[in-house]
């Protein structure tokens, strides 16, 4: 069976994050928490952030959704953990551009496995899945200010 | 009923998606449009477009005749007693909201009850939640049976003398359950309540006779029955509609306008504020002509054949859960074990097969099913057994992809 066009979307690394999510769970109550839904499809991601002196000391996520939304959340936590807040927000912006197809590769920023989601840009119906966790993270940090 | 002739009427179906001939299995979301409907709307704009009910000129008269002619056609189609019982709306949602805002606001008090079910589409839940908040009336749910049906015994115990409005779907957009409307109407009336039926999934697939059902209100959308989007119908019994206040005020719906007060037109126009959906009504009439020409009974039979075949086939795939009762309308809602429905829908899409994935605007029902989302394949008059075969093959491929590739 050939799955050529699907392989660009569901890359091995994405399915690995989906099946073995990193940084999955909750953080102590003093963490910033924000839940975001994708109301059209029922995906729900809750992002927990521990920020000290503009540094993301810890990040975890919970929720339910499709492979793309959960893998993206897992990848995001790896990418932003230990990063300065402004770097994390810049990454989020870059990631959005990557999803919208405004850029097709990352130049100097290292966003880790998240780059593997680039194939999503060819599936417009799934872009919202991929950006859900990032949007929740952005909103959580706004709330914290 | 010759499917190939029917398919030839639907230009959209004749295309390739990702290199495969399109299999459209999302008619419960919106149906495709036959050339007869497209041409009717086209012809209206090319020849007869004018505003209605005001033109002294010839074109204005033609537009009015077409618009009001569509009303007569709808009346006949659902067998309403009077033509003024047919109100054109934007769709089912608007129709239900008119009843909740008008009838509901005028008649409900904090002592009263509104009764619905957990299988309702959001459009038949939220207007009642809001009405309950506005008036203090209690919102109650008729419990569902394990197979996704409603038992009349539960209807009997849930509806009480305090119940003023019962609102229930004719056909569930997720489970395919066909509810016993006539029997529920009888129970509602025995307690002095009115019955509103959400017919969005009913009218496109079943022969509906509102007098026989004896429902008080019946709401449906054109776009799910081959008509354009943006046109729908609220049917209501004349005596009820006459006593109801309009909810939209402005042009078209007035009789006399004074500086500080105004009076309303008669039925049905008092509920049709603003320039009406003329082209939509023309399209709806063409869709009714089209469907009745084939025969609603024939269409229902064809859908039953497809859904029975589909259910039989889908059960041969291991690790698949199908929701809803055996006796059902033409749709199959399901989940593949360990594959999220979005992922299922994406893989099927790459095979040219369009299905719906998500909560289907029925979050309370998803809760009842204890799932966050499901996938749904829905059939209509233009689908074939071959479509079902492609769908089943696509599901097998999806399963193969997610179990063996990773």
Interface residues (C-beta under 8 A of the other chain):
Chain A: X1 X3 X5 X6 X9 X10 X12 X15 X16 X19 X40 X41 X42 X43 X44 X64 X65 X66 X67 X68 X123 X125 X126 X129
Chain B: X18 X340 X341 X342 X343 X346 X347 X349 X350 X357 X358 X359 X363 X366 X372 X373 X397 X400 X401 X405 X406
